[in-house]
Amino acid sequence: MAEQRNNSDKINFKVKHFDEYHDIVIDWNEDRNRYNYQQVFDQLESITGVPSRYTSSFSVQRPDEVNWPGGILWLCENLKAYTSDLLPNLDPRRYSDNESPFIRDGERYHLAYFAYYSYRVSKRISFGYSLVNERYVTEGACSRDFCQYQCTESHFKRLKDLVSNDELNAKITPLVQPLMERQLWSEAENIIREFNLKKCLRVVCVEQRREEIEENGHVPQEELYLRTRG
């Protein structure tokens, strides 16, 4: 009986990284895991080989279109990536999300990723992961939620080398962090451009903005990832 109760406190879902599926398990037992979703970061480290300290967030795209139809994404931040001065004061209720989990047992996700300057968490260029439900992925084509051209081994390695480059980050942080804290976004982007990194950070496939393009006629060109770049 005790074993059945313990099993009900866990969910298991699959994440596809490149061509291979991996199991991720979340244990909802609040007594053992105060911040349940931290387990996802720990297991993504094992799957991708990227140290958890270089990953600031993961999100679930369109997590619940039935009960939260307008929800574009649901975001979690990595407690292990926070600098000591930014680490939040944990509220047990806030960090116990088993009341309305957006990741469900048995679901299958594709892993997407990007690099960005994480001024609210790590104060450096960090990884961000997206869990895209398999039903939103079109095999062999880009979609609103998943760009096949960015989810390649070569692109992943390029981003991994970038986020783990401590020497480069040590140069960028003192220049960019004060600007972002004052919400001087354009000035911060200019610094990033000077390091020739803008093309690597948070690029967006044109297919992911197609709905916005159809509605508004355009989006800023610099935000789009041209698929011919490969």
N, C-alpha and C positions, 0 to 999 in steps of 0.2 A: 504493500500500500504506500509506504514511504517512497519507494522507487518511482511509482506512478506519479506521485505528487511532485517529486523533483523533476521528472521529465516534462511535466506540464508547465514548469517554470522556464523552459527553454524553447527557442525556435531555431530552426536550421534553414538557411537559404543558400542559393548558389550564386556565385559571381564569376562571370566570364572575363578573363584577362588574356588578351590575344586569342589564342585558339583553345584555351583550356579552362574548364570549369573548376571552381574551388568552393568548398563548403565553408560557410561562416556560421558560427553558433553564438547566439546571445542568450545569456542567463538572466532572467528577469528578477531573480531573488534579490530583493533590496538589501537584505542583511549582509550579503557578500559583496554586492556591487552597487555602490551608491550612485554612480553615474554609469548607467547600463551601456550606453552607446560607446563608451571608451573601448569596450571590447572589440568593436568593429575596427577602430584604428590599429589596435594591437595585431589583429589578424590580417589586415591589409599590409602591414609591414612584412609579415611572413610571406604573403602572396607576391608582392611586388619587389621586395628587396630594398625598398626605400625606408630608411630609418624613420620611425614615427615622429621624431622631433622635427623633421623636415616637412611634415604634413600638417597643415593648419585646420583643414575642414573636410567634411564630406557632406554631400547632399543627396536627397532622393528626388528625382524629377517626377513631377505630377504624382505625388504620393497617394492621393485618394480622390479620384474624380467623382466618386459617388457622394461621399460625405463632405468633401472639401473641393467642390468643382472648380473654384477659382484659384486653387493653390498651384502655383507654378513649381515651387520646390520647397523642401523642408531641409534645414541646415543644422549640422552639428559641428561644434568646434572641439579641437583636440586639446585636452588639458595638459598633455605632455609637451605641447609645442609653445605654450604661453611663456613669455618672459616673466620673471618673478614679480615685477611691478604691475603687470596686467592681469595676473591670475585672478579669476573671479572668486568671490566669497560664496562657497557652495551652499545652496539652499536645497535640502534633501528633496522637497517636493518638486522643485523646478527640474532637478536632475534625475527624477524617477519617472520616466516617460512610458511605463508599461500600461498606463491607463488608456492610452490611445496610440498604440504603436503604428508607425507608418511603414514598418518593414514587417512582412507577414511570413509565417511559416510556409515553406515550400516554394516561395517565389524564386524566379530566376532573373538575374540582372546582368547587364553588360557594364563593364567598368570603363568610364571615360575619365579624363584627367586634364588638368591645365596647371600652369604656373602663374602666380600673381604675387604682388608685394602685400604681405599680410601685416598691415600696420596696427591692427587691433589685437593680434595674437602673438606672433613670433618676431615682429620687427625685422623681417627679412623676406626674401623671395621664397615662397613655399609652394608645396603641392596642394591642390584641391582635387578631390575625387567626386565623381557623380555616379550614383547607381541608377542606371536607366533600365526600367522594366523591359523584359524581352519583347513584350507586345508592342513597344514603341520603337523597336529597332527593325529596319528594313534591310535584309541581307543584301550586301553588295551595293548599297546606296546610302546617301546621307539623308537624315531626317531632322525634324525639329529638335530632337533631343540627343542625337548621336551622329558624330561626324566620323566616318570610317577612315578618312585621310589623316586625321589627327591621332587616331587610336592604332598606331603602328609601333613596332619595336624601335625603329630608328627615331621617331619623334619622341617616344617615351624616354629613350636613352639621352637624347638631347636635353630634355627637361630635367631628368634625374641629375645629370652632370651640373646643370645650372643651379638647382636648389641646394645641392651639396657642396657648392663652391664657397667655402667659408671666407676665403680671401676676397673674392669679388663682393660678397655680401657685406663684409666689413667696410668696404669702400662706399657702397651704395647707401647703407642704413643711415649714417649721420647726415647725409644730404637729403634723403627722401623722407625719412620719418618725421622731422619737424614740419615739413610742408603738408604732409597728409594729416597730421594732428590738427593743423590749422585749416584743413579742408581746401588747401591750395592745390587742387588736383592737376590743373594744367601745368603748373610749375613743376610738380613732381614728375609728370609724364615727360617733360622736357629733359629732366635729369636722366630718366630711364632711356630716353632716345639717345642721349649723349654716350651712353654705354652700349648702344646698338642692341638693346634688349626688347624694345617695344614689339617687334615682330614675334617674340617668343611668349609674351605674357597675355593670357586671357584672350587669345584670338578666337573669333567666332566664324564658323562656316556660314556661307551665304544661305544655305538651306535652313539653318537654324533661325534665320530671321525672315524667312520667306513670307510668313503671315504678316509681320510688321511691314515688310516692303509692300505687300499687296494692299495693306490698309492705308499706309502713309505715303507711298510712292518711293521712299528711300530710307536708308539708315546711314549714319556716318560711315564713309568708306573705310576709314582707318580701323573700324571695329570688325571688319569682315575678313575672314580667312579665305584667300583665293585658292580654290582647290587645285589649281595648276601648280601650286608650290610643292605639292606632294608631301 
